[in-house]
Amino acid sequence: MSMKVKGLLIVVTGPSAVGKGTICSALRQEAPEVRFSVSCTTRSPRPGEVHGQDYFFISEEEFHEKIERGELLEWAPVYRHWYGTPRGYVDDMIDAGYDIILDIDMEGARRVRDMYPGSVFVFVIPPSMEALKRRIIGRGTESDADAQIRLQQAPKWIEEGLQYDYVVVNDDLQTAVAHLKAIVTAEKSRTVRRGGALIRRLLEKGELD
Amino acid sequence: MSMKVKGLLIVVTGPSAVGKGTICSALRQEAPEVRFSVSCTTRSPRPGEVHGQDYFFISEEEFHEKIERGELLEWAPVYRHWYGTPRGYVDDMIDAGYDIILDIDMEGARRVRDMYPGSVFVFVIPPSMEALKRRIIGRGTESDADAQIRLQQAPKWIEEGLQYDYVVVNDDLQTAVAHLKAIVTAEKSRTVRRGGALIRRLLEKGELD
């Protein structure tokens, strides 16, 4: 189909440690037609990593210039390095008609919501607060004190999910991935998106191809 | 899950002869958890047909009383008999938390939209006007003159699809059914529907079960 319809920006977010990255990785394997954002990072490439495919590897100076020029949708430090989502790559994908998924934290999601009001926001929740607690502690990437703070703040974060479009429970991974896939498929069928373009094309050309 | 969440009313509509019935029948086999409306009819049961399962078999007098009492969502004559969708059955299913699909013509869909503003409307379009024409003629259930009128009116009907929520193309049946299934799954995940109820339950009880 040669219709010029923009791609969909799907933001997957949720409280820290809820497992949104795992869902997105699984979707990546099942839905190769969906693109994923390629992040910028200031860390060095590991053996086998390809610039522009795994990451855009840039210097710390370039990274901060990008922030200043508004070229990053969102960014965060992880250990001693910076990671961020380049706006240009996302825009290029959308303009080319590809659907692209951003797996980002809630602060980043808020920023994207302001910049791309037409995006779809999927909020991932745990099956229980206890499960989230186990995941936060199980990560072992932070001190006990940090984990305690995250646990205390978890209800506040989860409540923020009421502001987003969809809720996916990360209990059974396959179910969660199936729901995320269904959301992408359904959103594309919406009349306000590709659905309406199909109707207009059918009326204009008499056919869809 | 014992949450009291109402079921979803999904209305599948589209121009006459577009094949929405075929899509709904296929979905029925693939998604047994989705209910379908049981129609009222004034015709007699055929061997094996069960009252309340295949149809509600009622007299012509009862049928017209139902219309007068506002108990039918929509109705239409087919040959010498009446067919209609009983409101009570649909309401009972929704209240019991079942998702229910109505496969109805566009006039019926308009009426349901006024009565159930929270419903989801899926509009089925043909892959081409030529394909729709073949289907209208191929049905052979109407005179050439009637078929001509339908063909002439088709663009006007299809344009009305812009007012509904989703568009599904009836080209490849499996794709169309997959899209309809995805729409049902995604709609249930919406924060304004079950998704938000899940968040509130997680915050109140600490778990979803």
Interface residues (C-beta under 8 A of the other chain):
Chain A: F123 I125 P126 P127 S128 M129 E130 P155 I158 E159 G161 L162 Q163 Y164 D165 Y166 V167 V168 V169 D171 A178 H179 K181 A182 I183 T185 A186 E187 S189 R190 T191 R194 G195 G196 L198 I199 R200 L202 L203 G206 E207 L208 D209
Chain B: F123 I125 P126 P127 S128 M129 E130 P155 I158 E159 G161 L162 Q163 Y164 D165 Y166 V167 V168 V169 D171 A178 H179 K181 A182 I183 T185 A186 E187 S189 R190 T191 R194 G195 G196 L198 I199 R200 L202 L203 G206 E207 L208 D209
